[in-house]
Amino acid sequence: MILVIASANAGKLREYRALLGDLNLELRSLADVAGAPAVSEDGDTYLANARRKAHALAAHTQLPALGDDSGLEVDALGGGPGVRSARFAADAMGRSGPSDDHANVALLLGRMRKTPDGHRTARFRCAIVVARPDGGELLADGACAGCIAHAPRGNDGFGYDPIFLFPPLDRTFGEISAAEKDAVSHRAQAIAALRPRLLAFLRGS
């Protein structure tokens, strides 16, 4: 069975291949889809954005499609940047579209410069929607709690990973291995919730 992932993000695609690799699915990405529709990710929730992407791609390809949206919620920033995580720095400069990862990280650390340890709690959150061409959908979400480091640590991962400190391992998501991240991340939690229902859903049952 084919499942199209509504993303061209190399980091996300690697994680999905690792998390779903044992299910005998053929995973495709936006790079494999000619004329893939551009979908605005300006919804108020992760679920709204994930749903838009999944249904638009399923309708275009006539294949089951997976859309997700995720973000970093920092308590000291009132839960921000949240659903605007990918556009955090661009929003601050009055520009549209996603921002460079480094710009997002620098802005967040700047705003938390005076926030002491004990008040730097945060969580990654993810919503996933798998949509069929007939309009059926399967929903799941996941979260991973941690805190914000004072400076980037590690060269792995993507997005905010180098400043997201995962206390049980005392390392950031930029320092841990891909396998370690895939065992605990917000995306891993959402996929774990989907897995028991996914194959039957893709078969249309």
C-alpha contacts under 8 A as a table, 3 or more apart, distances in Angstrom:
res1	aa1	res2	aa2	distance
1	M	24	N	7.49
1	M	25	L	5.24
1	M	26	E	5.98
1	M	202	L	7.73
2	I	25	L	5.80
2	I	26	E	4.63
2	I	27	L	5.97
2	I	28	R	7.29
2	I	63	L	7.02
2	I	64	P	7.02
3	L	25	L	6.73
3	L	26	E	6.18
3	L	27	L	5.08
3	L	28	R	6.29
3	L	63	L	6.88
3	L	64	P	5.32
3	L	65	A	5.49
3	L	66	L	6.95
4	V	27	L	5.76
4	V	28	R	4.60
4	V	29	S	5.55
4	V	30	L	7.46
4	V	57	L	7.82
4	V	58	A	7.97
4	V	63	L	7.08
4	V	64	P	6.34
4	V	65	A	4.54
4	V	66	L	6.10
5	I	13	L	7.58
5	I	27	L	6.90
5	I	28	R	5.95
5	I	29	S	4.81
5	I	30	L	6.71
5	I	65	A	5.80
5	I	66	L	4.87
5	I	67	G	6.34
6	A	29	S	6.24
6	A	30	L	5.81
6	A	53	K	6.20
6	A	54	A	6.44
6	A	57	L	6.72
6	A	65	A	6.70
6	A	66	L	5.84
6	A	67	G	5.04
6	A	68	D	7.51
7	S	12	K	7.51
7	S	13	L	7.31
7	S	29	S	6.01
7	S	30	L	5.57
7	S	67	G	7.50
8	A	13	L	7.32
8	A	29	S	6.18
8	A	30	L	5.46
8	A	31	A	6.28
9	N	12	K	5.42
9	N	13	L	6.24
10	A	13	L	5.11
10	A	14	R	6.16
11	G	14	R	5.26
11	G	15	E	6.41
11	G	157	G	6.87
11	G	158	F	6.42
12	K	15	E	5.13
12	K	16	Y	6.24
13	L	16	Y	5.12
13	L	17	R	6.14
13	L	29	S	7.49
14	R	17	R	5.19
14	R	18	A	6.26
15	E	18	A	5.11
15	E	19	L	6.01
15	E	178	A	7.94
15	E	182	D	6.79
16	Y	19	L	4.99
16	Y	20	L	5.80
16	Y	21	G	7.68
17	R	20	L	5.38
17	R	21	G	5.12
17	R	27	L	7.25
18	A	21	G	5.23
18	A	182	D	7.56
19	L	22	D	7.78
19	L	182	D	6.92
19	L	188	A	6.88
19	L	191	I	7.18
20	L	23	L	5.71
20	L	25	L	7.49
21	G	24	N	6.62
21	G	25	L	7.16
22	D	25	L	7.90
28	R	31	A	7.83
28	R	32	D	6.11
29	S	32	D	5.46
29	S	33	V	7.05
30	L	33	V	5.17
30	L	36	A	6.59
31	A	34	A	7.72
33	V	36	A	5.52
33	V	61	T	7.51
36	A	57	L	7.01
36	A	60	H	7.11
37	P	56	A	6.93
37	P	57	L	6.91
37	P	60	H	7.32
39	V	52	R	6.98
39	V	53	K	6.14
39	V	56	A	7.46
40	S	49	N	7.89
41	E	49	N	5.26
41	E	52	R	7.88
42	D	49	N	7.01
43	G	46	Y	7.30
43	G	48	A	5.42
43	G	49	N	5.39
44	D	48	A	6.81
44	D	49	N	7.91
44	D	83	V	6.99
45	T	48	A	5.26
45	T	49	N	6.63
45	T	83	V	6.14
46	Y	49	N	5.36
46	Y	50	A	6.14
46	Y	68	D	7.55
46	Y	69	D	5.02
46	Y	70	S	6.09
46	Y	71	G	7.81
46	Y	83	V	5.97
46	Y	126	C	6.86
46	Y	127	A	5.61
47	L	50	A	5.06
47	L	51	R	5.93
47	L	68	D	7.66
47	L	69	D	6.95
47	L	127	A	5.34
47	L	128	I	7.00
47	L	129	V	7.45
48	A	51	R	5.21
48	A	52	R	6.27
49	N	52	R	5.21
49	N	53	K	6.37
49	N	67	G	7.99
49	N	68	D	7.26
49	N	69	D	6.11
50	A	53	K	5.33
50	A	54	A	6.16
50	A	67	G	4.68
50	A	68	D	4.29
50	A	69	D	5.15
50	A	127	A	6.52
50	A	128	I	5.92
50	A	129	V	5.73
51	R	54	A	5.25
51	R	55	H	6.08
51	R	67	G	6.46
51	R	68	D	7.63
51	R	128	I	7.75
51	R	129	V	5.57
51	R	130	V	7.98
51	R	131	A	7.87
52	R	55	H	5.55
52	R	56	A	6.00
52	R	67	G	7.67
53	K	56	A	5.33
53	K	57	L	6.14
53	K	66	L	7.77
53	K	67	G	5.13
53	K	68	D	7.50
54	A	57	L	5.40
54	A	58	A	6.08
54	A	65	A	5.23
54	A	66	L	5.12
54	A	67	G	4.27
54	A	68	D	7.69
54	A	129	V	6.18
54	A	130	V	6.09
54	A	131	A	5.49
55	H	58	A	5.06
55	H	59	A	6.05
55	H	65	A	7.18
55	H	131	A	5.54
55	H	132	R	7.39
55	H	133	P	7.45
55	H	135	G	7.18
56	A	59	A	5.29
56	A	60	H	6.21
57	L	60	H	5.00
57	L	61	T	6.00
57	L	62	Q	7.92
57	L	63	L	7.98
57	L	65	A	6.06
58	A	61	T	5.36
58	A	62	Q	5.26
58	A	63	L	5.23
58	A	64	P	5.37
58	A	65	A	5.06
58	A	131	A	6.23
58	A	132	R	5.87
58	A	133	P	5.03
59	A	62	Q	5.28
59	A	63	L	7.51
59	A	132	R	7.98
59	A	133	P	5.28
62	Q	132	R	7.73
62	Q	133	P	5.22
63	L	132	R	6.50
63	L	133	P	6.07
64	P	130	V	6.88
64	P	131	A	5.58
64	P	132	R	4.43
64	P	133	P	6.31
64	P	202	L	6.79
65	A	130	V	5.57
65	A	131	A	5.37
65	A	132	R	6.60
66	L	128	I	6.99
66	L	129	V	5.74
66	L	130	V	4.32
66	L	131	A	6.43
67	G	128	I	5.83
67	G	129	V	5.33
67	G	130	V	6.36
68	D	126	C	6.96
68	D	127	A	5.54
68	D	128	I	4.34
68	D	129	V	6.24
69	D	83	V	7.88
69	D	126	C	5.77
69	D	127	A	5.54
69	D	128	I	6.77
70	S	82	G	7.93
70	S	83	V	6.88
70	S	85	S	7.95
70	S	124	F	7.13
70	S	125	R	5.44
70	S	126	C	4.13
70	S	127	A	6.30
71	G	81	P	7.28
71	G	82	G	4.93
71	G	83	V	5.48
71	G	84	R	7.21
71	G	85	S	5.24
71	G	86	A	7.48
71	G	124	F	5.72
71	G	125	R	5.56
71	G	126	C	6.69
72	L	80	G	7.07
72	L	81	P	6.25
72	L	82	G	5.16
72	L	83	V	7.78
72	L	85	S	6.20
72	L	122	A	7.03
72	L	123	R	5.85
72	L	124	F	4.58
72	L	125	R	6.47
72	L	160	Y	7.65
73	E	77	L	7.91
73	E	78	G	7.97
73	E	79	G	4.51
73	E	80	G	5.10
73	E	81	P	6.00
73	E	82	G	4.82
73	E	122	A	5.44
73	E	123	R	5.32
73	E	124	F	6.24
73	E	125	R	7.43
74	V	77	L	5.36
74	V	78	G	6.58
74	V	79	G	4.79
74	V	80	G	5.54
74	V	81	P	7.11
74	V	82	G	7.76
74	V	120	R	7.18
74	V	121	T	6.27
74	V	122	A	4.28
74	V	123	R	6.67
74	V	147	C	7.97
74	V	148	I	7.92
75	D	78	G	5.13
75	D	79	G	4.94
75	D	80	G	7.42
75	D	119	H	7.63
75	D	120	R	6.96
75	D	121	T	5.87
75	D	122	A	5.77
76	A	79	G	7.20
76	A	112	M	7.63
76	A	115	T	7.51
76	A	119	H	6.53
76	A	120	R	6.33
76	A	121	T	7.41
77	L	80	G	5.20
77	L	81	P	7.40
79	G	82	G	6.11
79	G	122	A	7.99
80	G	83	V	7.77
80	G	84	R	7.66
80	G	85	S	7.58
81	P	84	R	5.35
81	P	85	S	4.81
81	P	88	F	6.23
82	G	85	S	5.34
83	V	86	A	7.86
84	R	87	R	5.29
84	R	88	F	5.72
85	S	88	F	5.10
85	S	104	N	7.74
86	A	98	P	5.28
86	A	99	S	6.03
86	A	101	D	7.74
86	A	104	N	7.51
86	A	159	G	7.95
87	R	90	A	5.18
87	R	91	D	5.85
87	R	96	S	7.62
87	R	97	G	6.20
87	R	98	P	4.35
87	R	99	S	5.05
87	R	104	N	7.65
88	F	91	D	5.35
88	F	92	A	6.45
88	F	98	P	7.80
88	F	99	S	6.76
88	F	104	N	5.73
88	F	107	L	7.93
89	A	92	A	5.05
89	A	93	M	6.41
89	A	99	S	5.82
89	A	100	D	7.84
89	A	103	A	5.94
89	A	104	N	5.02
89	A	107	L	6.40
90	A	93	M	5.16
90	A	94	G	6.12
90	A	95	R	4.89
90	A	96	S	6.19
90	A	97	G	6.84
90	A	98	P	6.54
90	A	99	S	5.31
91	D	94	G	4.97
91	D	95	R	5.69
91	D	96	S	6.74
92	A	95	R	7.63
99	S	103	A	6.70
99	S	104	N	6.56
100	D	103	A	5.27
100	D	104	N	6.41
101	D	104	N	5.17
101	D	105	V	6.23
101	D	158	F	7.58
101	D	159	G	5.16
101	D	160	Y	7.08
102	H	105	V	5.16
102	H	106	A	6.05
102	H	159	G	7.89
103	A	106	A	5.14
103	A	107	L	6.12
104	N	107	L	5.28
104	N	108	L	6.23
104	N	160	Y	7.75
105	V	108	L	5.21
105	V	109	L	6.15
105	V	159	G	7.80
105	V	160	Y	6.15
105	V	163	I	7.55
106	A	109	L	5.25
106	A	110	G	6.05
107	L	110	G	5.05
107	L	111	R	6.28
108	L	111	R	5.23
108	L	112	M	6.33
109	L	112	M	5.03
109	L	113	R	5.88
109	L	150	H	6.93
109	L	151	A	7.29
110	G	113	R	5.13
111	R	114	K	7.77
112	M	115	T	5.04
113	R	150	H	7.59
115	T	119	H	6.40
115	T	120	R	6.60
116	P	119	H	5.79
116	P	120	R	6.79
117	D	120	R	5.83
118	G	121	T	7.03
120	R	147	C	5.27
120	R	148	I	5.39
120	R	149	A	7.88
121	T	145	A	7.71
121	T	146	G	6.00
121	T	147	C	4.12
121	T	148	I	6.46
122	A	145	A	6.06
122	A	146	G	5.36
122	A	147	C	4.81
122	A	148	I	6.60
123	R	143	A	6.59
123	R	144	C	5.39
123	R	145	A	4.23
123	R	146	G	5.59
123	R	147	C	7.15
124	F	143	A	5.56
124	F	144	C	5.26
124	F	145	A	6.57
124	F	185	S	7.85
124	F	186	H	5.95
125	R	141	D	7.47
125	R	142	G	5.85
125	R	143	A	4.37
125	R	144	C	6.61
125	R	186	H	5.58
125	R	187	R	7.82
126	C	141	D	5.47
126	C	142	G	5.31
126	C	143	A	6.32
126	C	186	H	5.71
126	C	187	R	5.88
126	C	190	A	6.90
127	A	139	L	7.53
127	A	140	A	5.95
127	A	141	D	4.30
127	A	142	G	6.65
127	A	190	A	6.97
128	I	139	L	5.82
128	I	140	A	5.31
128	I	141	D	6.00
128	I	190	A	6.79
128	I	191	I	7.96
129	V	137	E	6.51
129	V	138	L	5.60
129	V	139	L	4.72
129	V	140	A	6.69
130	V	137	E	5.46
130	V	138	L	5.06
130	V	139	L	6.61
131	A	135	G	6.39
131	A	136	G	5.69
131	A	137	E	4.34
131	A	138	L	6.51
132	R	135	G	5.47
132	R	136	G	5.24
132	R	137	E	6.31
132	R	202	L	7.28
133	P	136	G	7.30
138	L	194	L	7.62
138	L	198	L	7.78
138	L	201	F	7.46
139	L	194	L	7.37
140	A	190	A	5.34
140	A	191	I	7.36
140	A	193	A	6.12
140	A	194	L	6.08
141	D	186	H	7.82
141	D	187	R	7.86
141	D	189	Q	7.21
141	D	190	A	4.53
141	D	193	A	7.53
142	G	186	H	4.72
142	G	187	R	6.22
142	G	188	A	7.40
142	G	189	Q	4.73
142	G	190	A	4.31
143	A	185	S	7.20
143	A	186	H	4.24
143	A	187	R	7.59
143	A	189	Q	6.70
143	A	190	A	7.76
144	C	184	V	7.02
144	C	185	S	5.68
144	C	186	H	4.88
144	C	189	Q	7.97
145	A	166	F	7.21
146	G	164	F	6.52
146	G	165	L	5.56
146	G	166	F	4.80
146	G	167	P	6.09
147	C	164	F	5.93
147	C	165	L	5.23
147	C	166	F	6.82
147	C	167	P	7.61
148	I	163	I	5.57
148	I	164	F	5.12
148	I	165	L	5.80
149	A	152	P	6.87
149	A	153	R	7.96
149	A	163	I	4.97
149	A	164	F	6.25
149	A	165	L	5.84
149	A	172	T	7.72
150	H	163	I	7.32
151	A	163	I	6.31
152	P	162	P	4.80
152	P	163	I	4.81
152	P	174	G	7.99
153	R	162	P	5.01
153	R	163	I	6.35
153	R	172	T	6.38
153	R	174	G	6.11
153	R	175	E	6.44
154	G	162	P	5.72
154	G	172	T	7.14
154	G	173	F	7.77
154	G	174	G	4.38
154	G	175	E	4.32
154	G	176	I	7.99
155	N	162	P	6.96
155	N	174	G	5.41
155	N	175	E	6.63
156	D	161	D	7.70
156	D	162	P	7.37
156	D	173	F	7.34
156	D	174	G	4.40
156	D	175	E	6.15
156	D	176	I	7.52
156	D	177	S	7.69
157	G	161	D	5.58
157	G	162	P	7.16
157	G	173	F	6.35
157	G	174	G	5.08
157	G	178	A	7.67
158	F	161	D	5.54
158	F	162	P	7.52
158	F	174	G	7.47
159	G	162	P	7.73
160	Y	163	I	5.78
160	Y	164	F	6.34
161	D	164	F	5.17
161	D	172	T	6.56
161	D	173	F	4.61
161	D	174	G	4.99
162	P	165	L	7.83
162	P	172	T	5.67
162	P	173	F	5.74
162	P	174	G	4.08
162	P	175	E	7.08
163	I	172	T	6.10
163	I	173	F	7.44
163	I	174	G	7.35
164	F	172	T	5.10
164	F	173	F	5.86
164	F	174	G	7.73
165	L	170	D	6.64
165	L	171	R	5.49
165	L	172	T	3.98
165	L	173	F	6.53
166	F	169	L	5.88
166	F	170	D	5.79
166	F	171	R	5.72
166	F	172	T	5.62
166	F	173	F	6.91
167	P	170	D	4.59
167	P	171	R	6.92
171	R	174	G	7.86
171	R	175	E	5.90
171	R	176	I	6.52
172	T	175	E	5.21
172	T	176	I	6.55
173	F	176	I	5.44
173	F	181	K	6.71
176	I	180	E	6.11
176	I	181	K	6.52
177	S	180	E	5.16
177	S	181	K	6.30
178	A	181	K	5.15
178	A	182	D	6.07
179	A	182	D	5.07
179	A	183	A	6.39
180	E	183	A	5.30
180	E	184	V	6.87
181	K	184	V	5.47
181	K	185	S	5.51
182	D	185	S	5.80
182	D	187	R	7.82
182	D	188	A	5.64
183	A	188	A	6.34
184	V	188	A	6.16
184	V	189	Q	6.86
185	S	188	A	5.01
185	S	189	Q	6.30
186	H	189	Q	5.12
186	H	190	A	6.36
187	R	190	A	5.15
187	R	191	I	6.19
188	A	191	I	5.11
188	A	192	A	6.04
189	Q	192	A	5.08
189	Q	193	A	6.44
190	A	193	A	5.19
190	A	194	L	6.44
191	I	194	L	4.93
191	I	195	R	5.97
192	A	195	R	5.38
192	A	196	P	7.74
193	A	196	P	7.02
194	L	197	R	5.72
194	L	198	L	5.71
195	R	198	L	5.12
195	R	199	L	7.54
196	P	199	L	7.67
197	R	200	A	5.81
197	R	201	F	6.15
198	L	201	F	5.10
198	L	202	L	6.17
199	L	202	L	5.12
199	L	203	R	6.29
200	A	203	R	5.10
200	A	204	G	6.44
200	A	205	S	5.34
201	F	204	G	5.07
201	F	205	S	5.45
202	L	205	S	7.50
